Amino acid sequence: MSHEHRHDRDASDASLNRLAVSATLHCLTGCSIGEVLGMVLGTALEWSNLATIALAIALAFVFGYAFTIVPLLRAKLPLARALPLAFAADTISITVMEIVDNLIMVAIPGAMEAGLADPLFWAALGFALVVAGAAAFPVNRWLIKRGRGHAVVQEHHKH
């Protein structure tokens, strides 16, 4: 491989990595808001682990999609076009994040039973979200490289 071709590929890989990091952080932000809100509400209301996780997952999807839909609507895209774009961009990434972070929360002994004042609750949740984001990065990179995931909304976000 020529020296020049390697530089082009390195630049392309760096650009792809930056876009994948951006997409992952974007998705992780929305997911984290929903996940934290769901875990806090379920824990405060003393719901079962299953009900708390279900609420956290539902809210993670709501906030995750909202973080994509709102900028699209601000870019003057009609809701009928923004919704399918958000679903195409975020569904796989949110799903990976939710599987990973909730499995970690369940796997850490006492994390789901810990109260809101217990550092274990917050440490476990923070750790779970960081690992979930790390797990979603290669997924987002793979999707973007193939013109899917956040690649489908990237052009609209620039406007």
N, CA and C of each residue as an Amber inpcrd file, in Angstrom:
protein
   477
   0.8500000  -1.1790000   0.0000000   0.0000000   0.0000000   0.0000000
   0.8920000   1.2380000   0.0000000   0.5680000   2.1870000  -0.8440000
   1.3810000   3.3920000  -0.9380000   1.2180000   4.2410000   0.3130000
   2.2370000   5.0410000   0.5470000   2.2340000   5.9320000   1.7070000
   1.0390000   6.8950000   1.6460000   0.7660000   7.4310000   0.4580000
  -0.3360000   8.3830000   0.2740000  -1.6850000   7.7220000   0.5390000
  -1.8430000   6.4940000   0.0650000  -3.1120000   5.7780000   0.2570000
  -3.3660000   5.5000000   1.7430000  -2.2830000   5.1980000   2.4660000
  -2.4230000   4.9550000   3.9080000  -2.8930000   6.2030000   4.6260000
  -2.3780000   7.3680000   4.2560000  -2.7920000   8.6250000   4.8770000
  -4.2620000   8.9060000   4.5980000  -4.7180000   8.6350000   3.3860000
  -6.1320000   8.8240000   3.0520000  -7.0030000   7.9180000   3.9110000
  -6.5620000   6.6570000   4.0660000  -7.3400000   5.7230000   4.8600000
  -7.3080000   6.1120000   6.3390000  -6.1400000   6.5590000   6.8340000
  -6.0240000   7.0030000   8.2240000  -6.9460000   8.1950000   8.4820000
  -6.9640000   9.1480000   7.5390000  -7.8390000  10.3180000   7.6810000
  -9.2940000   9.8890000   7.6450000  -9.6120000   8.9580000   6.7550000
 -10.9810000   8.4670000   6.6490000 -11.4010000   7.7330000   7.9280000
 -10.4910000   6.8930000   8.4620000 -10.7710000   6.1800000   9.7110000
 -10.9420000   7.1530000  10.8740000 -10.0860000   8.1760000  10.9170000
 -10.1900000   9.1740000  11.9940000 -11.5120000   9.9180000  11.8940000
 -11.9070000  10.2730000  10.6890000 -13.1850000  10.9610000  10.4840000
 -14.3530000  10.0600000  10.8870000 -14.2830000   8.7970000  10.4920000
 -15.3220000   7.8300000  10.8560000 -15.3830000   7.6530000  12.3690000
 -14.2150000   7.5650000  12.9990000 -14.1720000   7.4210000  14.4620000
 -14.7640000   8.6410000  15.1550000 -14.4270000   9.8450000  14.6590000
 -14.9990000  11.0670000  15.2530000 -16.5130000  11.0740000  15.1330000
 -17.0200000  10.7100000  13.9660000 -18.4640000  10.6730000  13.7580000
 -19.1150000   9.6190000  14.6490000 -18.4680000   8.4670000  14.7850000
 -19.0050000   7.4010000  15.6430000 -18.9930000   7.8100000  17.1160000
 -17.9230000   8.4960000  17.5520000 -17.8770000   8.9940000  18.9260000
 -18.9960000  10.0080000  19.1450000 -19.1500000  10.9260000  18.2060000
 -20.2030000  11.9400000  18.3030000 -21.5870000  11.2950000  18.3650000
 -21.8340000  10.3340000  17.4830000 -23.1250000   9.6420000  17.4690000
 -23.3540000   8.8900000  18.7710000 -22.3010000   8.2410000  19.2750000
 -22.4220000   7.4710000  20.5170000 -22.6990000   8.3940000  21.7020000
 -21.9710000   9.5040000  21.7890000 -22.2030000  10.4510000  22.8890000
 -23.5850000  11.0850000  22.7930000 -24.0120000  11.3810000  21.5840000
 -25.3470000  11.9400000  21.3510000 -26.4100000  10.9650000  21.8600000
 -26.2730000   9.7260000  21.4440000 -27.2350000   8.6900000  21.8410000
 -27.1340000   8.4040000  23.3450000 -25.9070000   8.3450000  23.8430000
 -25.7020000   8.0630000  25.2650000 -26.3020000   9.1500000  26.1470000
 -26.2510000  10.3900000  25.6870000 -26.8300000  11.4860000  26.4680000
 -28.3260000  11.2950000  26.6400000 -29.0210000  11.0660000  25.5370000
 -30.4670000  10.8460000  25.6160000 -30.8110000   9.6080000  26.4220000
 -30.0850000   8.5260000  26.1470000 -30.3300000   7.2760000  26.8750000
 -30.0780000   7.4440000  28.3690000 -29.0020000   8.1400000  28.7000000
 -28.6510000   8.3210000  30.1130000 -29.7160000   9.1080000  30.8580000
 -30.2170000  10.1460000  30.2390000 -31.2780000  10.9320000  30.8950000
 -32.4790000  10.0360000  31.1880000 -32.9170000   9.2860000  30.1820000
 -34.0600000   8.3920000  30.3810000 -33.7730000   7.2800000  31.3650000
 -32.5930000   6.6840000  31.2590000 -32.2080000   5.5860000  32.1480000
 -32.1370000   6.0520000  33.5960000 -31.4680000   7.1640000  33.8290000
 -31.3420000   7.6860000  35.1950000 -32.7110000   8.0560000  35.7430000
 -33.5060000   8.7610000  34.9540000 -34.8450000   9.1490000  35.4000000
 -35.6880000   7.9220000  35.7440000 -35.6510000   6.9090000  34.8820000
 -36.4110000   5.6830000  35.1400000 -35.9420000   4.9540000  36.3870000
 -34.6200000   4.8400000  36.5420000 -34.0720000   4.1630000  37.7280000
 -34.4060000   4.9390000  39.0030000 -34.2900000   6.2570000  38.9370000
 -34.5930000   7.0870000  40.1100000 -36.0740000   6.9750000  40.4650000
 -36.9440000   7.1080000  39.4790000 -38.3840000   7.0170000  39.7620000
 -38.7750000   5.6420000  40.2860000 -38.3170000   4.5950000  39.6120000
 -38.6440000   3.2350000  40.0470000 -38.1270000   2.9330000  41.4380000
 -36.9150000   3.3970000  41.7340000 -36.3250000   3.1790000  43.0590000
 -37.0690000   3.9870000  44.1180000 -37.3370000   5.2490000  43.8170000
 -38.0370000   6.1120000  44.7840000 -39.4430000   5.5950000  45.0740000
 -40.0920000   5.0480000  44.0540000 -41.4580000   4.5320000  44.2310000
 -41.4770000   3.0960000  44.7450000 -40.2700000   2.5550000  44.9740000
 -40.1060000   1.1880000  45.4830000 -40.7660000   0.1560000  44.5870000
 -40.6500000   0.3630000  43.2790000 -41.1690000  -0.6030000  42.3130000
 -40.2540000  -1.8190000  42.2850000 -40.7470000  -2.8850000  41.6990000
 -39.9360000  -4.0940000  41.5330000 -38.7950000  -3.7930000  40.5590000
 -37.7810000  -4.6500000  40.5840000 -36.6660000  -4.4820000  39.6550000
 -37.1500000  -4.4970000  38.2060000 -38.0600000  -5.4050000  37.8870000
 -38.5590000  -5.5300000  36.5200000 -39.2970000  -4.2610000  36.0800000
 -40.1570000  -3.7400000  36.9520000 -40.8990000  -2.5200000  36.6200000
 -39.9530000  -1.3250000  36.4850000 -38.9600000  -1.2370000  37.3600000
 -37.9880000  -0.1460000  37.3000000 -37.1920000  -0.2120000  36.0060000
 -36.7320000  -1.3940000  35.6370000 -35.9750000  -1.5640000  34.4010000
 -36.8450000  -1.2520000  33.1910000 -38.0830000  -1.7010000  33.2050000
 -38.9890000  -1.4250000  32.0840000 -39.1960000   0.0830000  31.9100000
 -39.3900000   0.7950000  33.0130000 -39.5450000   2.2520000  32.9470000
 -38.2680000   2.9110000  32.4340000 -37.1300000   2.4670000  32.9480000
 -35.8440000   3.0400000  32.5250000 -35.6160000   2.8260000  31.0250000
 -35.9310000   1.6530000  30.5400000 -35.7660000   1.3610000  29.1120000
 -36.7090000   2.2220000  28.2790000 -37.9650000   2.2860000  28.6830000
 -38.9370000   3.0930000  27.9310000 -38.5020000   4.5530000  27.8660000
 -38.0760000   5.1030000  28.9940000 -37.6550000   6.5040000  29.0170000
 -36.3460000   6.7120000  28.2530000 -35.4600000   5.7300000  28.2640000
 -34.2170000   5.8400000  27.4970000 -34.5260000   5.9480000  26.0040000
 -35.4690000   5.1600000  25.5290000 -35.8600000   5.2490000  24.1230000
 -36.5350000   6.5890000  23.8250000 -37.4180000   7.0280000  24.7090000
 -38.0980000   8.3100000  24.4930000 -37.0900000   9.4500000  24.3980000
 -36.2010000   9.5460000  25.3740000 -35.2120000  10.6260000  25.3700000
 -34.1750000  10.4410000  24.2570000 -33.7650000   9.2110000  24.0140000
 -32.8180000   8.9470000  22.9390000 -33.3600000   9.3900000  21.5920000
 -34.6030000   9.0120000  21.2920000 -35.2200000   9.4390000  20.0340000
 -35.4360000  10.9540000  20.0140000 -35.8280000  11.5220000  21.1350000
 -36.0860000  12.9660000  21.1950000 -34.8320000  13.7670000  20.8580000
 -33.6680000  13.2730000  21.3030000 -32.4210000  13.9820000  21.0210000
 -32.1050000  14.0040000  19.5260000 -32.6930000  13.1110000  18.7710000
 -32.5220000  13.1200000  17.3160000 -33.6710000  13.8510000  16.6370000
 -34.8760000  13.6490000  17.1110000 -36.0560000  14.2320000  16.4580000
 -36.0910000  15.7580000  16.5790000 -35.8090000  16.2870000  17.7530000
 -35.9210000  17.7390000  17.9620000 -35.0360000  18.5320000  16.9890000
 -33.7500000  18.1880000  16.8330000 -32.9540000  18.9440000  15.8480000
 -33.4790000  18.7950000  14.4170000 -34.0230000  17.6400000  14.0960000
 -34.5850000  17.4500000  12.7520000 -35.8020000  18.3450000  12.5480000
 -36.6280000  18.4660000  13.5760000 -37.7930000  19.3450000  13.4900000
 -37.3450000  20.8050000  13.3950000 -36.2890000  21.1560000  14.1260000
 -35.7510000  22.5220000  14.0430000 -35.1820000  22.8110000  12.6570000
 -34.7380000  21.7530000  11.9670000 -34.2250000  21.8950000  10.6000000
 -35.3730000  21.9130000   9.5900000 -36.6000000  22.0270000  10.1190000
 -37.8100000  22.1550000   9.2950000 -38.2270000  20.8640000   8.5950000
 -37.7590000  19.7200000   9.0900000 -38.2410000  18.4510000   8.5610000
 -39.6080000  18.1730000   9.1720000 -40.5500000  17.6880000   8.3900000
 -41.8500000  17.3450000   8.9700000 -41.7170000  16.1250000   9.9020000
 -42.5770000  16.0570000  10.8900000 -42.5470000  14.9600000  11.8570000
 -42.6210000  13.6060000  11.1540000 -43.4160000  13.5120000  10.1010000
 -43.5580000  12.2490000   9.3630000 -42.2310000  11.7980000   8.7470000
 -41.3230000  12.7120000   8.5060000 -39.9940000  12.3690000   7.9800000
 -38.9800000  12.2200000   9.1250000 -39.1180000  13.0290000  10.1740000
 -38.1780000  13.0020000  11.2940000 -38.2770000  11.6980000  12.0930000
 -39.4870000  11.2090000  12.3130000 -39.6530000   9.9770000  13.1060000
 -38.9290000   8.7770000  12.4950000 -39.1710000   8.4620000  11.2110000
 -38.4490000   7.3060000  10.6690000 -36.9310000   7.4970000  10.6240000
 -36.4800000   8.7260000  10.4260000 -35.0360000   8.9820000  10.4540000
 -34.4650000   8.7080000  11.8390000 -35.1640000   9.1600000  12.8780000
 -34.7070000   8.9320000  14.2550000 -34.7170000   7.4400000  14.5810000
 -35.7590000   6.7470000  14.1720000 -35.8200000   5.3050000  14.4380000
 -34.6700000   4.5880000  13.7370000 -34.3960000   4.9610000  12.4860000
 -33.3060000   4.3410000  11.7310000 -31.9460000   4.6740000  12.3550000
 -31.8110000   5.8900000  12.8410000 -30.5250000   6.3390000  13.3800000
 -30.2150000   5.7500000  14.7470000 -31.2240000   5.5930000  15.5890000
 -30.9680000   5.3320000  17.0080000 -31.3640000   3.9620000  17.5470000
 -32.2330000   3.2520000  16.8870000 -32.7990000   2.0330000  17.4840000
 -31.7380000   1.0140000  17.8870000 -30.8210000   0.7140000  16.9960000
 -29.8160000  -0.3140000  17.3210000 -28.8930000   0.1680000  18.4340000
 -28.4570000   1.4060000  18.3540000 -27.5660000   1.9600000  19.3750000
 -28.2310000   1.9820000  20.7480000 -29.4680000   2.4740000  20.8140000
 -30.1790000   2.5090000  22.0960000 -30.3750000   1.0920000  22.6240000
 -30.7310000   0.1740000  21.7470000 -30.9530000  -1.2160000  22.1730000
 -29.6890000  -1.8050000  22.7910000 -28.5480000  -1.6020000  22.1320000
 -27.2750000  -2.1130000  22.6730000 -27.0120000  -1.4820000  24.0360000
 -27.1630000  -0.1690000  24.1300000 -26.9030000   0.5150000  25.4070000
 -27.8190000  -0.0020000  26.5100000 -29.0850000  -0.1760000  26.2000000
 -30.0310000  -0.6120000  27.2130000 -29.7820000  -2.0490000  27.6700000
 -29.4420000  -2.9170000  26.7470000 -29.1180000  -4.3020000  27.1290000
 -27.9140000  -4.3050000  28.0570000 -26.8600000  -3.6120000  27.6580000
 -25.6200000  -3.6110000  28.4380000 -25.8220000  -2.9630000  29.8040000
 -26.3920000  -1.7600000  29.8330000 -26.4500000  -1.0870000  31.1360000
 -27.3930000  -1.7790000  32.1060000 -28.4920000  -2.3190000  31.6180000
 -29.4040000  -3.0030000  32.5430000 -28.8680000  -4.3560000  32.9970000
 -28.1510000  -5.0550000  32.1200000 -27.5130000  -6.3030000  32.5630000
 -26.4720000  -6.0200000  33.6500000 -25.7300000  -4.9420000  33.4940000
 -24.7280000  -4.5830000  34.5070000 -25.4140000  -4.2170000  35.8240000
 -26.4730000  -3.4390000  35.7490000 -27.1890000  -3.0650000  36.9770000
 -27.7110000  -4.2970000  37.7170000 -28.2070000  -5.2600000  36.9700000
 -28.7230000  -6.4880000  37.5920000 -27.5720000  -7.3480000  38.1090000
 -26.4380000  -7.3430000  37.4040000 -25.3010000  -8.1980000  37.7780000
 -24.5330000  -7.6930000  38.9950000 -24.5450000  -6.3940000  39.2460000
 -23.8130000  -5.8630000  40.4000000 -24.6270000  -6.1380000  41.6560000
 -24.0830000  -6.9430000  42.5500000 -24.8390000  -7.3020000  43.7520000
 -25.2930000  -6.0730000  44.5460000 -26.5860000  -6.0030000  44.7990000
 -27.1610000  -4.9450000  45.6130000 -27.4700000  -3.6520000  44.8800000
 -27.0540000  -3.5160000  43.6300000 -27.2540000  -2.2490000  42.9220000
 -28.7320000  -1.9100000  42.7430000 -29.5290000  -2.8900000  42.3790000
 -30.9530000  -2.6300000  42.1490000 -31.7220000  -2.4520000  43.4620000
 -31.1820000  -2.9580000  44.5320000 -31.8510000  -2.8220000  45.8230000
 -31.3900000  -1.5830000  46.5840000 -30.3060000  -0.9910000  46.1430000
 -29.7480000   0.1830000  46.8200000 -30.6990000   1.3640000  46.7000000
 -30.7590000   2.1640000  47.7170000 -31.5960000   3.3620000  47.7050000
 -30.8880000   4.5030000  46.9980000 -31.6240000   5.5800000  46.7800000
 -31.0760000   6.7380000  46.0740000 -29.9480000   7.4200000  46.8450000
 -29.9120000   7.2630000  48.1540000 -28.8500000   7.8670000  48.9630000
 -27.6180000   6.9650000  49.0530000 -27.7090000   5.7670000  48.5030000
 -26.6160000   4.7970000  48.5890000 -25.6330000   5.0260000  47.4350000
 -24.3570000   5.2570000  47.7450000 -23.3600000   5.4510000  46.6780000
 -23.2860000   4.2720000  45.7010000 -23.6290000   3.0610000  46.1620000
 -23.6060000   1.8860000  45.2980000 -24.5490000   2.0810000  44.1050000
 -25.7380000   2.6300000  44.3580000 -26.7130000   2.8630000  43.2850000
 -26.0930000   3.7430000  42.2000000 -25.5240000   4.8710000  42.5980000
 -24.9930000   5.8430000  41.6490000 -23.7220000   5.3440000  40.9730000
 -22.8560000   4.6710000  41.7270000 -21.6240000   4.1350000  41.1450000
 -21.9540000   3.0530000  40.1150000 -22.8750000   2.1690000  40.4630000
 -23.2600000   1.0950000  39.5370000 -23.9050000   1.6730000  38.2820000
 -24.7900000   2.6470000  38.4600000 -25.4720000   3.2490000  37.3160000
 -24.4760000   3.9980000  36.4230000 -23.5830000   4.7500000  37.0180000
 -22.5710000   5.4580000  36.2400000 -21.6670000   4.4940000  35.4790000
 -21.2110000   3.4590000  36.1620000 -20.3730000   2.4440000  35.5250000
 -21.1250000   1.7660000  34.3850000 -22.3740000   1.4100000  34.6280000
 -23.1770000   0.7290000  33.6080000 -23.3380000   1.5920000  32.3610000
 -23.5450000   2.8810000  32.5460000 -23.7250000   3.7760000  31.3980000
 -22.4260000   3.9710000  30.6170000 -21.3030000   4.0570000  31.3100000
 -20.0060000   4.1870000  30.6290000 -19.7240000   2.9350000  29.7900000
 -19.9430000   1.7720000  30.3720000 -19.7130000   0.5260000  29.6390000
 -20.6980000   0.4100000  28.4690000 -21.9400000   0.8260000  28.6740000
 -22.9290000   0.7850000  27.5980000 -22.5090000   1.6750000  26.4270000
 -21.9920000   2.8470000  26.7350000 -21.5030000   3.7300000  25.6850000
 -20.3350000   3.1130000  24.9370000 -19.4270000   2.4900000  25.6750000
 -18.2800000   1.8210000  25.0500000 -18.7380000   0.6670000  24.1610000
 -19.7630000  -0.0360000  24.5920000 -20.2920000  -1.1480000  23.7910000
 -20.9890000  -0.6490000  22.5300000 -21.6010000   0.5200000  22.5990000
 -22.3260000   1.0560000  21.4460000 -21.4030000   1.6930000  20.4080000
 -20.2110000   2.1300000  20.8100000 -19.3080000   2.7880000  19.8560000
 -19.0260000   1.9330000  18.6210000 -18.5610000   0.6750000  18.7750000
 -18.2710000  -0.0960000  17.5560000 -19.5260000  -0.3680000  16.7210000
 -20.6560000  -0.4640000  17.3770000 -21.9140000  -0.6580000  16.6540000
 -22.2220000   0.5800000  15.8150000 -22.1020000   1.7610000  16.4290000
 -22.3470000   3.0060000  15.6980000 -21.3390000   3.1860000  14.5710000
 -20.0960000   2.8530000  14.8180000 -19.0590000   2.9740000  13.7830000
 -19.3950000   2.0790000  12.6010000 -19.7700000   0.8550000  12.8820000
 -20.1210000  -0.1120000  11.8350000 -21.3170000   0.3880000  11.0310000
 -22.3380000   0.8940000  11.7200000 -23.5320000   1.4010000  11.0360000
 -23.2040000   2.6060000  10.1490000 -22.4510000   3.5470000  10.6880000
 -22.1130000   4.7630000   9.9400000 -21.2740000   4.4070000   8.7110000
 -20.3460000   3.5020000   8.8740000 -19.4900000   3.0920000   7.7520000
 -20.3310000   2.5360000   6.6060000 -21.4700000   1.9540000   6.9290000
 -22.3540000   1.3800000   5.9230000 -23.4910000   2.3170000   5.5150000
 -23.3860000   3.5960000   5.9510000 -24.4050000   4.5700000   5.5690000
 -25.6900000   4.4550000   6.3620000 -25.6080000   3.8150000   7.5120000
 -26.7910000   3.6430000   8.3670000 -26.5540000   4.3360000   9.6960000
 -27.4720000   4.1090000  10.6380000 -27.3210000   4.7420000  11.9510000
 -27.3700000   6.2450000  11.8100000 -26.4880000   6.9210000  12.5120000
 -26.4920000   8.3840000  12.4950000 -26.0660000   8.9610000  11.1520000
 -25.5430000   8.1330000  10.2790000 -25.2100000   8.6230000   8.9340000
 -26.4700000   9.0830000   8.2040000 -27.6220000   8.4870000   8.5310000
 -28.8560000   8.8490000   7.8280000 -29.3930000  10.2170000   8.2600000
 -28.9940000  10.7040000   9.4100000 -29.4690000  12.0110000   9.8530000
 -28.3870000  13.0810000   9.8160000 -27.1540000  12.6790000   9.5810000
 -26.0340000  13.6140000   9.6540000 -26.2290000  14.8110000   8.7370000
 -26.6750000  14.5990000   7.5250000 -26.8460000  15.7120000   6.5890000
 -27.8990000  16.7060000   7.0830000 -28.9410000  16.2110000   7.7230000
 -29.9990000  17.0820000   8.2280000 -29.5500000  17.8870000   9.4480000
 -28.6490000  17.3060000  10.2640000 -28.1500000  18.0030000  11.4490000
 -27.2550000  19.1700000  11.0900000 -26.6920000  19.1570000   9.8980000
 -25.7770000  20.2350000   9.4920000 -26.5380000  21.5090000   9.1420000
 -27.8170000  21.3890000   8.8610000 -28.5880000  22.5630000   8.4160000
 -29.0590000  23.3860000   9.5800000
